[in-house]
Amino acid sequence: MSNEQDQQQPDAGRPVARAHWTIYLPTILVALLWAAFYLRARFGEPEMPAIATLCLVVEAAAVPTLLLLAWGRARNLLVMPSSGDLLLQSGFPLKQAMRVAMDQIRSVRLRRGPVQRLLGGGAIVVTLISGKRVVINDLDRPADIAALFAQGR
């Protein structure tokens, strides 16, 4: 086991938040929308072959790119409390990681939009004593992380 893996082991009983499946939702929606445009252009009246070709180009180029970006973000997304600090990690293609001492954290709040309330997941907003805010989106267990801090860590 590498040193980096050793540092990323959670304390027993502490929640770990990773990427929620809804991180792929924009890619799914783009794929479905352009598929619908293609079907209308190809099989509707009047038939529009130039638009149908454009739709296929978008499906072939943009959808795989969006999927790659979402997959990369999902692999790097992590919020993990450990003894004395909180690891916040996100970003793709450049991974950004930050370890914050628990005594430097003013608050950890849960934030959910309408879709996240419906499908699960959400974001946390970590406010430091210095006033800096760190937002980590698309988490699978943000409520568990926020509840941990509401209980006094």
N, C-alpha and C positions, 0 to 999 in steps of 0.2 A: 504494500500500500504506500502510495507516494505521500510526501509531506503535505501537499495541497489537499489530498483526500483526508488526511488526518485532521487538518484544520477545519474541514467542512462536516464533521460528525456532530449531530445535534446532541444536546444534553437529553438524558432520558426524560420522557414526559413533556418535552418542549415541542410546540408545533413548528413545522417547517412548511413554508408556503412556496410552491413552485408554479409553473405556468398552468393556467386553466385552458380547457379545450377551445374556449371562445376566442383564443388568440388567432385561430384559423378562420373565424367567421367572416372577416372582410374578403378573404380569398375565395371562400365558398360563394359569397354573394356576388362578387365580380364574375366568377365562372358561370353562375346561373343566369345572371342578367345578360351577359354577352351571348350565351347559348340561346336565350329567348329572342334576342335581336337577330341572331343567325337564322333561327327557324322562321321568323317573320319575313326576313329578307329572301330566304331561299324558297319557301313554300307559300308565301302570301301572294295576294294579287295587288298590284303588279309585282312580278318577281324583280328583285334588285340584286343582280350578281356582284356588283362592285361593293355594296354594303355587306353582303354575305362574305366576301373575301376579306374585307376589313375585320369582320367579327372573328374569322378564323385566325387572322394574324394576332389579334389581341389575345385570343384563347391560347395560342401557341407561344406567345412571348410574355405577356403580362402576368398571366395566371401562374406559370411556373416560377417567375421571379417573385411574386407575392408569397407563394408557398415557401420558397427558399428563405425569404426574409422572416416569415413567421416561425419557421422551424428553427432558424438560428436564434431568434429571440427566445423561443421556448426553451432551448437548451441552456441558455445563460441566465434565465430568470430564477432568482432564489432570494428568499428572506428567511433568515435563520437566527433565532436567538441562541446564544451560547453563554457560557459562564462569563459574566461581566461585560458582554458586548452584543451588538446586533450586526449581523452580516447582511448587507444589502447589495444585490448583484443583478445587473441587467445589461442590456445593450447588444447590438449586433450590427455590423461586423466587429466593432470594437467593444470588448467586454469592459464594463465599468463595475468595479467592486469597491465597497466602502465598509470599513468596520467602525462602528460608533460605540463608544463606551456608554453603558446604560445611564450613568450619571450625567451625560451630556445631552440626553433626550428629554425634551420638554413634554412632548405628547406624540402619540401614535393614533391616528384616526382612520376609520374605515370610510371609504368612498365608493358608492355604487351608482351607476347610471340605470336607466330603466331596463335596458337589455340585460345587464348584469343581475339586477334584482330578479328578473324572470328566469334566466338560465344559470345563475350561480356565478361565482367568481367575483372579482372586484379589484380595488386598488387600496393601498395604504398610503397615508401622508405622514411622514415622519418629520416633526418639527424639532429642530435642535435648539439648545439654549442660546446659541449665537444668532438665532433667527432664520437660519438657512432651512429650507424645506426640501425634502427629497420625496418624490412621488414614484412609487413602483406600481405599474398597471398590470392587468391581466393575471392576477394571482388566483390560485385555486382555494386558498384558505386565509383570506385577509382578515376575516372576522376572528379567527383563532389568535392571530398575531395581535390584533387590536385588543382583544379580551385579556390577553396576557398582561398587557401594560395597564389596562383598566383595573386589574386585580393588584397592581403594585409590583408587577414583575415577579 
